[in-house]
Amino acid sequence: MKLKYRKIINKAIVIGCLVFFIVLFSLIKTNQDVSEYFFSRGIARGYAFVVGNIASWFPFSLFDVFVVCGVTVAVVGIAFIIRYLVKKRGWKALDLMCRLAIAALSVVLVYTIVAGGNYYRMQVPLQKYEGDQLSAAETAELLDVMLDDYAEVSAQMKRNPDGTTVCPYDFQDLSDRIRAEYDKLDDSYFSSFVPSAKEGLFSGFLTSEGITGITFMPTGDAVVNEQTPSCYKTVTTAHELAHAVGVMREGDANLMAYYVLLKSDDPYFRYCAYMYGLWHLTDLLYQLDADLYKDIIQKYPKEAKIERKIEKDFWLTKHSFMEDVGEFFNNLYLKMSGAKDGTGSYHDNSKYSVEYNEETNETEVRVYYSTTARVLIKIAQDRKLSQ
Protein backbone atom coordinates (compact mmCIF):
# COMPACT_ATOMS: atom_id res chain seq x y z
CA MET A 1 0.00 0.00 0.00
CA LYS A 2 1.31 3.40 -0.94
CA LEU A 3 2.40 5.64 1.91
CA LYS A 4 -0.07 8.39 0.98
CA TYR A 5 -3.01 5.96 1.20
CA ARG A 6 -1.80 4.69 4.56
CA LYS A 7 -1.57 8.24 5.93
CA ILE A 8 -5.13 9.02 4.84
CA ILE A 9 -6.42 5.77 6.35
CA ASN A 10 -4.66 6.47 9.64
CA LYS A 11 -6.17 9.93 9.82
CA ALA A 12 -9.60 8.54 8.95
CA ILE A 13 -9.26 6.11 11.87
CA VAL A 14 -8.39 9.00 14.20
CA ILE A 15 -11.42 10.96 12.93
CA GLY A 16 -13.63 7.93 13.50
CA CYS A 17 -12.34 7.51 17.05
CA LEU A 18 -12.92 11.19 17.83
CA VAL A 19 -16.47 11.04 16.49
CA PHE A 20 -17.10 7.85 18.48
CA PHE A 21 -15.99 9.40 21.77
CA ILE A 22 -17.90 12.62 21.10
CA VAL A 23 -21.08 10.63 20.54
CA LEU A 24 -20.37 8.35 23.51
CA PHE A 25 -19.78 11.20 25.95
CA SER A 26 -22.75 13.11 24.55
CA LEU A 27 -24.97 10.13 25.35
CA ILE A 28 -23.67 9.21 28.80
CA LYS A 29 -23.65 12.84 30.01
CA THR A 30 -27.47 12.82 29.96
CA ASN A 31 -27.40 10.59 33.05
CA GLN A 32 -27.51 12.96 36.03
CA ASP A 33 -25.12 10.94 38.21
CA VAL A 34 -22.60 10.66 35.38
CA SER A 35 -22.94 14.38 34.65
CA GLU A 36 -22.57 15.28 38.32
CA TYR A 37 -19.79 13.02 39.53
CA PHE A 38 -17.87 11.88 36.45
CA PHE A 39 -17.90 15.08 34.41
CA SER A 40 -18.57 18.08 36.66
CA ARG A 41 -16.95 17.06 39.95
CA GLY A 42 -14.40 14.84 38.23
CA ILE A 43 -12.70 15.44 34.90
CA ALA A 44 -14.08 18.93 34.28
CA ARG A 45 -13.12 20.24 37.70
CA GLY A 46 -9.57 18.92 37.52
CA TYR A 47 -9.12 20.28 34.01
CA ALA A 48 -10.53 23.69 34.98
CA PHE A 49 -8.17 23.90 37.95
CA VAL A 50 -5.07 23.26 35.86
CA VAL A 51 -5.99 25.22 32.72
CA GLY A 52 -7.74 27.98 34.68
CA ASN A 53 -4.64 28.60 36.78
CA ILE A 54 -2.52 28.79 33.64
CA ALA A 55 -5.01 31.16 31.97
CA SER A 56 -5.01 33.40 35.04
CA TRP A 57 -1.28 34.07 34.59
CA PHE A 58 -1.97 36.02 31.41
CA PRO A 59 -3.39 39.58 31.37
CA PHE A 60 -5.34 38.71 28.21
CA SER A 61 -7.88 36.05 27.36
CA LEU A 62 -6.55 32.77 25.97
CA PHE A 63 -9.92 32.42 24.27
CA ASP A 64 -9.03 35.43 22.12
CA VAL A 65 -5.74 33.76 21.21
CA PHE A 66 -7.62 30.57 20.39
CA VAL A 67 -10.03 32.48 18.11
CA VAL A 68 -7.19 34.22 16.26
CA CYS A 69 -5.28 30.98 15.79
CA GLY A 70 -8.41 29.05 14.84
CA VAL A 71 -9.52 31.55 12.22
CA THR A 72 -5.98 31.82 10.84
CA VAL A 73 -5.58 28.04 10.56
CA ALA A 74 -9.01 27.70 8.94
CA VAL A 75 -8.41 30.45 6.36
CA VAL A 76 -4.90 29.28 5.48
CA GLY A 77 -6.04 25.67 5.41
CA ILE A 78 -8.93 26.39 3.03
CA ALA A 79 -6.59 28.41 0.81
CA PHE A 80 -4.16 25.50 0.56
CA ILE A 81 -6.97 23.03 -0.09
CA ILE A 82 -8.17 25.16 -3.00
CA ARG A 83 -4.61 25.44 -4.28
CA TYR A 84 -4.13 21.67 -4.13
CA LEU A 85 -7.40 21.05 -5.94
CA VAL A 86 -6.55 23.56 -8.67
CA LYS A 87 -3.22 21.80 -9.17
CA LYS A 88 -5.06 18.45 -9.19
CA ARG A 89 -3.25 17.21 -6.10
CA GLY A 90 -6.38 15.65 -4.60
CA TRP A 91 -4.59 13.48 -2.04
CA LYS A 92 -2.80 16.51 -0.62
CA ALA A 93 -6.13 18.33 -0.31
CA LEU A 94 -7.76 15.31 1.33
CA ASP A 95 -4.86 14.93 3.75
CA LEU A 96 -5.14 18.57 4.81
CA MET A 97 -8.91 18.31 5.19
CA CYS A 98 -8.38 15.33 7.49
CA ARG A 99 -5.88 17.33 9.56
CA LEU A 100 -8.31 20.22 9.93
CA ALA A 101 -11.12 17.80 10.84
CA ILE A 102 -8.96 16.19 13.53
CA ALA A 103 -8.14 19.59 15.01
CA ALA A 104 -11.79 20.70 15.02
CA LEU A 105 -13.09 17.41 16.44
CA SER A 106 -10.42 17.45 19.15
CA VAL A 107 -11.71 20.82 20.35
CA VAL A 108 -15.30 19.53 20.26
CA LEU A 109 -14.29 16.47 22.28
CA VAL A 110 -12.50 18.55 24.92
CA TYR A 111 -15.47 20.92 25.16
CA THR A 112 -17.90 18.01 25.49
CA ILE A 113 -15.92 16.62 28.41
CA VAL A 114 -15.09 19.81 30.32
CA ALA A 115 -18.28 21.83 29.68
CA GLY A 116 -21.00 19.90 27.87
CA GLY A 117 -21.19 17.26 30.58
CA ASN A 118 -22.26 19.87 33.15
CA TYR A 119 -25.63 20.66 31.60
CA TYR A 120 -27.36 17.63 33.12
CA ARG A 121 -26.15 17.92 36.69
CA MET A 122 -28.28 18.46 39.80
CA GLN A 123 -30.03 21.72 40.66
CA VAL A 124 -27.85 24.35 42.31
CA PRO A 125 -28.01 23.86 46.12
CA LEU A 126 -29.18 27.31 47.26
CA GLN A 127 -31.54 27.96 50.13
CA LYS A 128 -35.01 28.77 48.80
CA TYR A 129 -38.58 29.25 49.89
CA GLU A 130 -40.31 25.87 50.14
CA GLY A 131 -43.78 26.99 51.28
CA ASP A 132 -47.09 27.48 49.52
CA GLN A 133 -48.22 30.40 47.42
CA LEU A 134 -47.85 33.77 49.14
CA SER A 135 -50.73 36.24 49.11
CA ALA A 136 -50.44 39.55 47.28
CA ALA A 137 -49.98 41.35 50.61
CA GLU A 138 -47.22 38.96 51.72
CA THR A 139 -45.47 39.34 48.37
CA ALA A 140 -45.69 43.14 48.57
CA GLU A 141 -44.30 43.06 52.11
CA LEU A 142 -41.22 41.15 50.96
CA LEU A 143 -40.80 43.48 48.01
CA ASP A 144 -40.85 46.44 50.40
CA VAL A 145 -37.89 44.90 52.24
CA MET A 146 -35.92 44.60 49.00
CA LEU A 147 -36.99 48.01 47.70
CA ASP A 148 -35.88 49.76 50.87
CA ASP A 149 -32.37 48.42 50.31
CA TYR A 150 -32.59 49.13 46.57
CA ALA A 151 -33.37 52.79 47.25
CA GLU A 152 -30.60 53.00 49.85
CA VAL A 153 -27.86 51.58 47.60
CA SER A 154 -29.13 53.57 44.60
CA ALA A 155 -28.65 56.79 46.56
CA GLN A 156 -25.00 55.80 47.17
CA MET A 157 -24.16 55.38 43.49
CA LYS A 158 -21.92 57.86 41.68
CA ARG A 159 -23.42 58.64 38.27
CA ASN A 160 -22.39 59.97 34.89
CA PRO A 161 -24.12 63.08 33.45
CA ASP A 162 -26.52 60.82 31.51
CA GLY A 163 -27.61 59.08 34.70
CA THR A 164 -25.75 55.80 34.28
CA THR A 165 -23.81 54.39 37.21
CA VAL A 166 -20.07 54.79 37.47
CA CYS A 167 -18.55 51.44 38.38
CA PRO A 168 -16.31 52.06 41.43
CA TYR A 169 -13.77 49.46 40.28
CA ASP A 170 -11.58 48.84 37.27
CA PHE A 171 -12.38 45.54 35.59
CA GLN A 172 -9.62 43.51 37.22
CA ASP A 173 -10.73 44.69 40.66
CA LEU A 174 -14.35 43.98 39.76
CA SER A 175 -13.44 40.46 38.70
CA ASP A 176 -11.44 39.82 41.87
CA ARG A 177 -14.25 41.08 44.10
CA ILE A 178 -16.83 38.86 42.43
CA ARG A 179 -14.42 35.93 42.66
CA ALA A 180 -14.25 36.62 46.41
CA GLU A 181 -18.04 36.41 46.59
CA TYR A 182 -17.93 32.99 44.93
CA ASP A 183 -15.24 31.89 47.38
CA LYS A 184 -17.85 32.33 50.14
CA LEU A 185 -19.98 29.50 48.71
CA ASP A 186 -19.55 26.60 51.10
CA ASP A 187 -20.71 23.62 49.07
CA SER A 188 -18.80 20.97 47.13
CA TYR A 189 -21.25 21.45 44.26
CA PHE A 190 -19.17 24.45 43.21
CA SER A 191 -15.56 24.32 42.12
CA SER A 192 -13.24 25.76 44.75
CA PHE A 193 -11.17 27.40 42.03
CA VAL A 194 -12.61 30.58 40.49
CA PRO A 195 -10.63 31.93 37.50
CA SER A 196 -10.18 35.59 36.65
CA ALA A 197 -12.63 37.11 34.21
CA LYS A 198 -11.09 38.96 31.25
CA GLU A 199 -12.40 41.67 28.95
CA GLY A 200 -12.58 40.36 25.40
CA LEU A 201 -10.36 41.59 22.61
CA PHE A 202 -13.21 41.29 20.10
CA SER A 203 -15.83 43.14 22.12
CA GLY A 204 -17.01 45.06 19.04
CA PHE A 205 -17.88 41.79 17.32
CA LEU A 206 -19.55 40.47 20.49
CA THR A 207 -21.70 43.62 20.65
CA SER A 208 -22.81 43.14 17.04
CA GLU A 209 -23.84 39.60 18.01
CA GLY A 210 -25.68 40.80 21.12
CA ILE A 211 -23.27 38.82 23.30
CA THR A 212 -22.21 40.17 26.69
CA GLY A 213 -19.94 37.33 27.75
CA ILE A 214 -18.55 33.89 26.90
CA THR A 215 -17.09 31.19 29.12
CA PHE A 216 -14.90 28.84 27.10
CA MET A 217 -13.80 26.03 29.37
CA PRO A 218 -11.17 24.48 27.05
CA THR A 219 -9.04 27.62 27.58
CA GLY A 220 -10.24 28.18 31.17
CA ASP A 221 -11.56 31.65 30.30
CA ALA A 222 -14.52 33.75 31.40
CA VAL A 223 -14.65 36.54 28.80
CA VAL A 224 -16.76 39.70 29.21
CA ASN A 225 -17.68 42.20 26.48
CA GLU A 226 -16.01 45.45 27.56
CA GLN A 227 -18.65 47.52 25.71
CA THR A 228 -21.43 46.21 27.94
CA PRO A 229 -23.02 48.98 30.06
CA SER A 230 -21.69 49.22 33.61
CA CYS A 231 -24.33 47.43 35.68
CA TYR A 232 -25.00 44.69 33.19
CA LYS A 233 -21.26 44.10 32.85
CA THR A 234 -21.18 43.36 36.59
CA VAL A 235 -24.07 40.90 36.36
CA THR A 236 -22.51 39.35 33.25
CA THR A 237 -19.18 38.88 35.03
CA ALA A 238 -20.95 37.09 37.88
CA HIS A 239 -22.88 35.00 35.32
CA GLU A 240 -19.76 33.94 33.42
CA LEU A 241 -17.91 33.06 36.64
CA ALA A 242 -20.89 30.89 37.58
CA HIS A 243 -20.18 28.87 34.43
CA ALA A 244 -16.53 28.69 35.44
CA VAL A 245 -17.37 27.10 38.81
CA GLY A 246 -19.51 24.43 37.15
CA VAL A 247 -22.96 25.99 36.71
CA MET A 248 -23.56 25.62 32.97
CA ARG A 249 -27.33 25.96 32.53
CA GLU A 250 -28.03 29.57 31.61
CA GLY A 251 -30.97 30.09 33.96
CA ASP A 252 -28.93 28.68 36.84
CA ALA A 253 -25.99 30.94 35.95
CA ASN A 254 -28.30 33.97 36.05
CA LEU A 255 -29.62 32.80 39.41
CA MET A 256 -26.08 32.44 40.78
CA ALA A 257 -25.22 35.95 39.57
CA TYR A 258 -28.22 37.44 41.39
CA TYR A 259 -27.52 35.34 44.48
CA VAL A 260 -23.83 36.19 45.00
CA LEU A 261 -24.43 39.88 44.26
CA LEU A 262 -27.50 40.21 46.50
CA LYS A 263 -25.76 38.41 49.36
CA SER A 264 -22.78 40.74 49.09
CA ASP A 265 -22.04 43.60 51.49
CA ASP A 266 -21.05 45.70 48.48
CA PRO A 267 -23.77 48.31 47.72
CA TYR A 268 -22.82 48.46 44.04
CA PHE A 269 -23.18 44.70 43.63
CA ARG A 270 -26.62 44.69 45.26
CA TYR A 271 -27.71 47.64 43.11
CA CYS A 272 -26.76 45.75 39.93
CA ALA A 273 -28.54 42.60 41.08
CA TYR A 274 -31.73 44.50 41.93
CA MET A 275 -31.77 46.18 38.54
CA TYR A 276 -31.88 42.86 36.68
CA GLY A 277 -33.22 40.36 39.21
CA LEU A 278 -35.99 42.05 41.19
CA TRP A 279 -38.55 41.70 38.40
CA HIS A 280 -38.81 38.01 39.34
CA LEU A 281 -40.70 39.16 42.46
CA THR A 282 -42.54 42.19 41.08
CA ASP A 283 -43.91 40.05 38.27
CA LEU A 284 -45.41 37.72 40.88
CA LEU A 285 -47.26 40.65 42.42
CA TYR A 286 -48.55 41.81 39.03
CA GLN A 287 -50.25 38.45 38.52
CA LEU A 288 -51.89 38.59 41.97
CA ASP A 289 -52.92 42.23 42.33
CA ALA A 290 -52.36 44.73 39.53
CA ASP A 291 -53.28 47.73 41.71
CA LEU A 292 -50.85 46.76 44.46
CA TYR A 293 -48.26 46.16 41.76
CA LYS A 294 -48.64 49.75 40.53
CA ASP A 295 -48.04 51.02 44.07
CA ILE A 296 -44.89 48.90 44.44
CA ILE A 297 -43.48 49.97 41.07
CA GLN A 298 -43.65 53.59 42.22
CA LYS A 299 -41.13 52.69 44.93
CA TYR A 300 -38.45 51.73 42.42
CA PRO A 301 -35.58 54.26 42.52
CA LYS A 302 -36.16 56.79 39.73
CA GLU A 303 -32.45 56.88 38.89
CA ALA A 304 -32.42 53.11 38.44
CA LYS A 305 -35.44 53.28 36.12
CA ILE A 306 -33.66 55.87 33.98
CA GLU A 307 -30.48 53.79 33.87
CA ARG A 308 -32.41 50.66 32.92
CA LYS A 309 -34.01 52.50 30.00
CA ILE A 310 -30.64 53.85 28.85
CA GLU A 311 -29.21 50.35 28.82
CA LYS A 312 -32.21 48.99 26.87
CA ASP A 313 -31.82 51.81 24.34
CA PHE A 314 -28.11 51.01 24.03
CA TRP A 315 -28.82 47.45 22.94
CA LEU A 316 -31.62 48.55 20.62
CA THR A 317 -29.17 50.78 18.74
CA LYS A 318 -26.75 47.84 18.41
CA HIS A 319 -29.30 45.37 17.04
CA SER A 320 -28.37 43.99 13.64
CA PHE A 321 -28.76 41.01 11.35
CA MET A 322 -25.59 39.58 12.91
CA GLU A 323 -27.33 39.45 16.30
CA ASP A 324 -30.14 37.38 14.78
CA VAL A 325 -27.57 35.01 13.32
CA GLY A 326 -25.83 34.73 16.69
CA GLU A 327 -29.18 34.11 18.37
CA PHE A 328 -29.93 31.29 15.94
CA PHE A 329 -26.66 29.46 16.56
CA ASN A 330 -26.76 30.00 20.33
CA ASN A 331 -30.31 28.64 20.39
CA LEU A 332 -29.18 25.61 18.38
CA TYR A 333 -26.16 25.04 20.63
CA LEU A 334 -28.23 25.21 23.82
CA LYS A 335 -30.82 22.78 22.49
CA MET A 336 -28.08 20.36 21.47
CA SER A 337 -26.63 20.71 24.99
CA GLY A 338 -29.92 19.64 26.58
CA ALA A 339 -31.78 22.93 27.11
CA LYS A 340 -35.16 22.22 25.49
CA ASP A 341 -36.09 25.92 25.51
CA GLY A 342 -32.83 26.95 23.82
CA THR A 343 -32.15 30.64 24.48
CA GLY A 344 -35.40 30.70 26.43
CA SER A 345 -33.48 28.85 29.17
CA TYR A 346 -31.86 32.16 30.14
CA HIS A 347 -35.22 33.17 31.62
CA ASP A 348 -36.32 31.22 34.68
CA ASN A 349 -39.90 32.45 34.74
CA SER A 350 -42.63 31.56 37.20
CA LYS A 351 -45.77 30.00 35.72
CA TYR A 352 -49.32 31.19 36.28
CA SER A 353 -52.78 29.78 35.72
CA VAL A 354 -56.33 30.76 36.61
CA GLU A 355 -57.96 27.93 38.56
CA TYR A 356 -61.36 27.33 40.11
CA ASN A 357 -61.52 27.13 43.93
CA GLU A 358 -64.33 24.78 44.95
CA GLU A 359 -64.33 26.06 48.54
CA THR A 360 -64.94 29.71 47.64
CA ASN A 361 -66.67 29.07 44.30
CA GLU A 362 -64.32 31.63 42.75
CA THR A 363 -61.48 31.62 40.28
CA GLU A 364 -58.03 32.57 41.51
CA VAL A 365 -54.54 32.96 40.15
CA ARG A 366 -52.29 30.03 40.92
CA VAL A 367 -48.55 30.76 40.97
CA TYR A 368 -45.94 28.10 40.31
CA TYR A 369 -42.73 29.68 41.57
CA SER A 370 -39.57 29.40 39.55
CA THR A 371 -36.36 28.43 41.34
CA THR A 372 -35.12 32.00 40.98
CA ALA A 373 -38.30 33.39 42.54
CA ARG A 374 -38.04 30.95 45.46
CA VAL A 375 -34.41 31.89 46.12
CA LEU A 376 -35.20 35.62 46.04
CA ILE A 377 -38.20 35.11 48.34
CA LYS A 378 -35.93 33.32 50.81
CA ILE A 379 -33.38 36.15 50.71
CA ALA A 380 -36.16 38.70 51.33
CA GLN A 381 -37.60 36.64 54.19
CA ASP A 382 -34.20 36.35 55.85
CA ARG A 383 -33.68 40.10 55.59
CA LYS A 384 -37.09 40.76 57.03
CA LEU A 385 -36.31 38.53 60.02
CA SER A 386 -32.97 40.27 60.59
CA GLN A 387 -34.53 43.73 60.76
VENNORZI-V531731 format. One record per backbone hydrogen bond with DSSP energy under -0.5 kcal/mol. CO is the residue of the C=O (numbers start at 1). NH is the residue of the N-H. E is the energy in kcal/mol with one decimal. If there is no record, write none. Layout:
<<CO	NH	E> <CO	NH	E>>
This chain:
<<2	6	-2.1> <3	7	-2.3> <4	8	-1.7> <5	9	-2.6> <6	10	-2.6> <7	11	-2.1> <8	12	-2.4> <9	13	-2.1> <10	14	-2.0> <11	15	-2.6> <12	16	-2.5> <13	17	-2.5> <14	18	-2.5> <15	19	-2.6> <16	20	-2.5> <17	21	-2.5> <18	22	-2.3> <19	23	-2.5> <20	24	-2.7> <21	25	-2.8> <22	26	-2.0> <23	27	-1.6> <24	28	-2.5> <25	29	-1.7> <27	30	-1.1> <28	31	-1.4> <30	32	-0.5> <31	35	-2.9> <32	36	-2.8> <33	37	-2.9> <33	38	-0.6> <34	38	-1.5> <34	39	-2.1> <35	40	-2.8> <36	41	-2.3> <38	43	-2.2> <39	44	-2.5> <39	45	-0.7> <40	45	-0.6> <42	46	-2.1> <43	47	-2.5> <44	48	-2.7> <45	49	-1.9> <46	50	-1.9> <47	51	-2.9> <48	52	-2.0> <49	53	-1.5> <50	54	-1.7> <51	55	-2.9> <52	56	-1.9> <53	57	-0.6> <54	57	-1.3> <55	58	-1.3> <61	65	-1.2> <62	66	-2.7> <63	67	-2.6> <64	68	-2.4> <65	69	-2.8> <66	70	-3.0> <67	71	-2.8> <68	72	-2.3> <69	73	-2.9> <70	74	-2.3> <71	75	-2.8> <72	76	-2.7> <73	77	-2.6> <74	78	-2.6> <75	79	-2.2> <76	80	-2.3> <77	81	-2.3> <78	82	-2.4> <79	83	-2.2> <80	84	-2.8> <81	85	-2.3> <82	86	-2.6> <83	87	-2.0> <84	89	-3.5> <85	88	-1.3> <88	90	-0.6> <89	92	-0.5> <89	93	-1.8> <90	94	-2.7> <91	95	-2.4> <92	96	-2.2> <93	97	-2.4> <94	98	-2.1> <95	99	-1.9> <96	100	-2.5> <97	101	-2.3> <98	102	-2.4> <99	103	-2.2> <100	104	-2.6> <101	105	-2.8> <102	106	-2.1> <103	107	-1.6> <104	108	-2.1> <105	109	-2.6> <106	110	-2.4> <107	111	-2.7> <108	112	-2.5> <109	113	-1.9> <110	114	-2.7> <111	115	-2.1> <111	116	-2.4> <112	117	-1.2> <115	118	-2.0> <116	119	-1.2> <117	120	-0.5> <118	121	-1.1> <124	126	-1.8> <135	139	-2.4> <136	140	-2.5> <137	141	-2.0> <138	142	-1.8> <139	143	-2.2> <140	144	-2.2> <141	145	-1.4> <142	146	-1.8> <143	147	-3.1> <144	148	-2.1> <145	149	-1.3> <146	150	-2.5> <147	151	-2.6> <148	152	-1.7> <149	153	-2.8> <150	154	-2.2> <151	155	-1.7> <152	156	-0.6> <153	156	-0.7> <154	157	-1.2> <158	166	-3.4> <160	163	-2.1> <164	160	-3.2> <165	167	-0.7> <170	174	-2.6> <171	175	-2.9> <172	176	-2.4> <173	177	-2.4> <174	178	-2.1> <175	179	-2.4> <176	180	-1.9> <177	181	-1.3> <178	182	-1.9> <179	183	-1.9> <180	184	-0.6> <181	184	-0.9> <182	185	-1.6> <185	187	-0.9> <187	190	-1.6> <192	194	-0.6> <193	195	-0.5> <196	222	-0.7> <198	224	-3.0> <200	203	-0.8> <202	206	-2.2> <203	207	-2.6> <204	208	-1.8> <205	209	-1.3> <206	211	-3.1> <207	210	-1.4> <212	225	-2.7> <214	216	-0.6> <214	223	-3.7> <215	217	-0.7> <216	219	-1.3> <216	221	-1.8> <217	220	-1.1> <221	216	-1.9> <221	223	-0.6> <222	198	-2.8> <223	214	-2.8> <224	200	-2.5> <224	226	-0.5> <225	228	-1.6> <229	233	-2.4> <230	234	-1.5> <231	235	-2.0> <232	236	-2.7> <233	237	-2.5> <234	238	-2.0> <235	239	-2.3> <236	240	-3.0> <237	241	-2.2> <238	242	-1.3> <239	243	-1.5> <240	244	-1.7> <241	245	-1.2> <242	247	-2.5> <243	246	-1.8> <245	191	-2.1> <246	248	-1.0> <249	253	-2.3> <250	254	-2.3> <251	255	-2.1> <252	256	-2.6> <253	257	-2.0> <254	258	-2.4> <255	259	-2.6> <256	260	-2.7> <257	261	-1.7> <258	262	-2.7> <259	263	-2.1> <261	264	-0.7> <265	267	-0.6> <266	270	-2.0> <267	271	-2.4> <268	272	-2.2> <269	273	-2.2> <270	274	-2.7> <271	275	-2.1> <272	276	-1.2> <273	277	-2.6> <274	278	-1.7> <277	280	-1.6> <278	281	-1.9> <278	282	-1.9> <279	283	-2.5> <281	285	-1.6> <282	286	-2.0> <283	287	-1.5> <284	288	-1.1> <285	289	-3.1> <289	293	-2.1> <290	294	-1.9> <291	295	-1.6> <292	296	-2.1> <293	297	-2.6> <294	298	-1.2> <296	299	-1.8> <297	300	-1.6> <301	305	-1.9> <302	306	-2.3> <303	307	-2.3> <304	308	-2.5> <305	309	-2.0> <306	310	-2.2> <307	311	-2.3> <308	312	-2.1> <309	313	-2.6> <310	314	-2.1> <311	315	-1.8> <312	316	-2.0> <313	317	-2.0> <314	318	-0.8> <315	319	-0.6> <316	319	-0.7> <320	323	-0.5> <320	324	-1.2> <321	325	-2.0> <322	326	-2.7> <323	327	-2.6> <324	328	-2.0> <325	329	-2.1> <326	330	-2.5> <327	331	-2.5> <328	332	-2.2> <329	333	-2.7> <330	334	-2.6> <331	335	-2.0> <332	336	-2.2> <333	337	-1.5> <334	339	-2.7> <335	338	-1.0> <338	340	-1.0> <339	342	-1.9> <341	344	-2.3> <342	345	-2.0> <343	346	-1.5> <344	347	-1.5> <345	251	-0.5> <346	348	-0.8> <347	349	-1.5> <351	368	-3.2> <353	355	-0.6> <353	366	-3.8> <355	364	-2.8> <356	358	-0.7> <357	361	-1.7> <357	362	-1.0> <362	357	-3.3> <364	355	-2.9> <365	367	-0.5> <366	353	-1.8> <367	369	-0.7> <368	351	-2.5> <370	374	-2.2> <371	375	-2.3> <372	376	-2.4> <373	377	-2.4> <374	129	-2.0> <374	378	-2.0> <375	379	-2.1> <376	380	-2.5> <377	381	-2.7> <378	382	-2.5> <379	383	-2.1> <380	384	-2.3> <381	385	-2.2> <382	386	-1.6> <383	387	-0.8> <384	387	-0.7>>
